[in-house]
Amino acid sequence: MALIQHDATVNPGNSGGPLLNSNGQVICVNSAIFNDTEIKRFIGISFAIPTQLIQPFLVAVEQGNAQLASGRQQPSNSQDTDLPLNGQVLQASLKNGARTLPNNSYFHTYVFEGKAGQQIIIEMDSQQIDSHLYLLLPTKERLIAQNDDISPKNFNARLTVTLPENGIY
Protein backbone atom coordinates (compact mmCIF):
# COMPACT_ATOMS: atom_id res chain seq x y z
CA MET A 1 0.00 0.00 0.00
CA ALA A 2 1.28 3.47 -0.85
CA LEU A 3 1.66 5.67 2.22
CA ILE A 4 2.29 9.41 2.37
CA GLN A 5 5.08 10.37 4.76
CA HIS A 6 4.58 13.67 6.59
CA ASP A 7 5.78 15.55 9.66
CA ALA A 8 2.47 16.68 11.19
CA THR A 9 2.16 15.56 14.81
CA VAL A 10 0.09 12.42 15.28
CA ASN A 11 -0.07 11.37 18.89
CA PRO A 12 -0.14 7.66 19.76
CA GLY A 13 -3.73 6.47 19.66
CA ASN A 14 -4.78 9.16 17.18
CA SER A 15 -4.11 7.22 14.01
CA GLY A 16 -7.24 7.07 11.91
CA GLY A 17 -7.67 10.83 12.12
CA PRO A 18 -7.67 13.08 9.05
CA LEU A 19 -4.62 14.75 7.52
CA LEU A 20 -5.67 18.13 6.12
CA ASN A 21 -4.10 20.33 3.46
CA SER A 22 -3.69 24.10 3.93
CA ASN A 23 -7.27 24.61 2.66
CA GLY A 24 -8.73 22.36 5.36
CA GLN A 25 -9.53 19.54 2.94
CA VAL A 26 -9.05 15.92 4.03
CA ILE A 27 -6.30 14.44 1.86
CA CYS A 28 -5.29 11.37 3.88
CA VAL A 29 -6.09 9.29 6.94
CA ASN A 30 -3.25 9.02 9.46
CA SER A 31 -2.23 5.40 9.83
CA ALA A 32 1.14 5.14 11.60
CA ILE A 33 3.80 7.10 13.45
CA PHE A 34 7.46 6.41 13.94
CA ASN A 35 8.59 6.74 17.55
CA ASP A 36 12.12 6.75 18.86
CA THR A 37 12.31 3.33 20.52
CA GLU A 38 14.53 4.56 23.35
CA ILE A 39 12.51 7.55 24.55
CA LYS A 40 9.13 6.40 23.19
CA ARG A 41 8.26 9.81 21.72
CA PHE A 42 7.05 11.10 18.39
CA ILE A 43 9.99 12.48 16.41
CA GLY A 44 8.27 14.00 13.38
CA ILE A 45 7.78 11.05 11.05
CA SER A 46 4.17 10.03 10.35
CA PHE A 47 2.44 8.04 7.62
CA ALA A 48 -1.03 8.43 6.13
CA ILE A 49 -3.19 6.60 3.59
CA PRO A 50 -4.29 8.85 0.68
CA THR A 51 -8.08 9.31 0.53
CA GLN A 52 -8.32 7.73 -2.93
CA LEU A 53 -6.95 4.48 -1.43
CA ILE A 54 -9.25 4.38 1.63
CA GLN A 55 -12.29 2.79 -0.04
CA PRO A 56 -10.27 0.00 -1.73
CA PHE A 57 -8.48 -0.55 1.60
CA LEU A 58 -11.80 -0.87 3.48
CA VAL A 59 -13.05 -3.37 0.89
CA ALA A 60 -9.81 -5.35 1.31
CA VAL A 61 -10.30 -5.33 5.11
CA GLU A 62 -13.87 -6.62 4.74
CA GLN A 63 -12.67 -9.37 2.39
CA GLY A 64 -9.75 -10.29 4.66
CA ASN A 65 -7.16 -9.27 2.05
CA ALA A 66 -5.75 -6.13 3.68
CA GLN A 67 -1.99 -5.81 3.85
CA LEU A 68 -0.93 -5.84 7.48
CA ALA A 69 2.01 -3.95 8.97
CA SER A 70 5.05 -6.16 9.29
CA GLY A 71 5.70 -5.32 12.92
CA ARG A 72 9.39 -6.01 12.41
CA GLN A 73 11.39 -5.11 15.45
CA GLN A 74 14.70 -3.37 15.41
CA PRO A 75 17.50 -5.95 15.75
CA SER A 76 19.03 -5.86 19.20
CA ASN A 77 22.51 -5.20 17.80
CA SER A 78 21.37 -2.06 15.89
CA GLN A 79 22.61 1.10 17.54
CA ASP A 80 23.32 4.64 16.50
CA THR A 81 26.59 5.03 14.61
CA ASP A 82 28.97 7.93 15.28
CA LEU A 83 29.02 10.25 12.26
CA PRO A 84 32.56 11.35 11.38
CA LEU A 85 33.10 15.09 11.08
CA ASN A 86 35.12 17.41 8.83
CA GLY A 87 34.63 15.76 5.48
CA GLN A 88 35.31 12.18 6.48
CA VAL A 89 33.30 9.71 4.42
CA LEU A 90 31.26 6.94 5.99
CA GLN A 91 30.15 4.07 3.77
CA ALA A 92 27.12 2.00 4.74
CA SER A 93 24.47 -0.14 3.12
CA LEU A 94 20.86 -1.00 3.82
CA LYS A 95 19.76 -4.62 3.57
CA ASN A 96 17.37 -7.17 5.07
CA GLY A 97 17.59 -7.11 8.84
CA ALA A 98 18.16 -3.35 8.96
CA ARG A 99 15.94 -1.14 11.09
CA THR A 100 12.62 -0.28 9.42
CA LEU A 101 9.98 2.45 9.51
CA PRO A 102 6.25 1.59 9.57
CA ASN A 103 6.18 1.71 5.74
CA ASN A 104 8.99 -0.93 5.67
CA SER A 105 11.63 1.58 4.52
CA TYR A 106 15.07 0.72 5.86
CA PHE A 107 17.06 3.27 7.84
CA HIS A 108 20.25 3.90 9.80
CA THR A 109 20.72 6.44 12.57
CA TYR A 110 23.91 8.38 13.09
CA VAL A 111 24.95 10.72 15.89
CA PHE A 112 27.42 13.57 16.22
CA GLU A 113 28.21 16.22 18.81
CA GLY A 114 27.44 19.79 17.80
CA LYS A 115 27.49 23.28 19.27
CA ALA A 116 24.90 26.05 19.03
CA GLY A 117 25.62 28.27 16.01
CA GLN A 118 27.78 25.64 14.28
CA GLN A 119 26.94 25.18 10.60
CA ILE A 120 26.91 21.58 9.42
CA ILE A 121 26.46 19.92 6.04
CA ILE A 122 25.39 16.29 5.82
CA GLU A 123 25.25 14.60 2.42
CA MET A 124 24.02 11.18 1.42
CA ASP A 125 24.83 9.83 -2.03
CA SER A 126 23.24 6.77 -3.59
CA GLN A 127 23.03 5.19 -7.00
CA GLN A 128 20.33 2.68 -6.00
CA ILE A 129 17.93 4.12 -3.41
CA ASP A 130 16.15 7.43 -2.89
CA SER A 131 18.08 8.97 0.01
CA HIS A 132 16.23 10.96 2.66
CA LEU A 133 17.92 12.79 5.55
CA TYR A 134 16.42 13.91 8.86
CA LEU A 135 18.06 15.95 11.61
CA LEU A 136 16.53 15.91 15.09
CA LEU A 137 17.17 18.14 18.09
CA PRO A 138 19.47 16.56 20.70
CA THR A 139 16.39 15.68 22.77
CA LYS A 140 15.01 13.79 19.71
CA GLU A 141 11.69 15.50 20.37
CA ARG A 142 11.54 17.58 17.21
CA LEU A 143 12.62 17.40 13.60
CA ILE A 144 14.68 20.48 12.69
CA ALA A 145 15.60 19.69 9.08
CA GLN A 146 14.91 17.16 6.35
CA ASN A 147 15.78 16.72 2.69
CA ASP A 148 14.72 14.15 0.13
CA ASP A 149 16.72 15.11 -2.96
CA ILE A 150 19.37 17.60 -4.03
CA SER A 151 17.58 17.82 -7.37
CA PRO A 152 14.64 15.98 -8.96
CA LYS A 153 16.87 13.89 -11.20
CA ASN A 154 18.98 12.13 -8.57
CA PHE A 155 18.72 10.12 -5.36
CA ASN A 156 21.21 12.19 -3.35
CA ALA A 157 20.23 14.31 -0.33
CA ARG A 158 21.95 17.20 1.49
CA LEU A 159 21.21 19.14 4.68
CA THR A 160 22.85 22.48 5.47
CA VAL A 161 21.87 23.57 8.98
CA THR A 162 23.01 25.98 11.67
CA LEU A 163 22.62 24.04 14.91
CA PRO A 164 20.26 25.70 17.42
CA GLU A 165 21.77 24.23 20.60
CA ASN A 166 24.67 22.24 22.05
CA GLY A 167 24.26 18.50 22.25
CA ILE A 168 24.40 15.09 20.63
CA TYR A 169 22.41 15.21 17.41
PyMOL commands that set and color helices and strands:
alter all, ss='L'
color gray80, all
select helices_A, chain A and resi 51-63
alter helices_A, ss='H'
color red, helices_A
select strands_A, chain A and resi 4-6+18-20+26-36+41-50+81-82+99-100+106-107+110-111+113-114+119-124+133-136+143-147+157-162+167-168
alter strands_A, ss='S'
color yellow, strands_A
deselect
rebuild
show_as cartoon
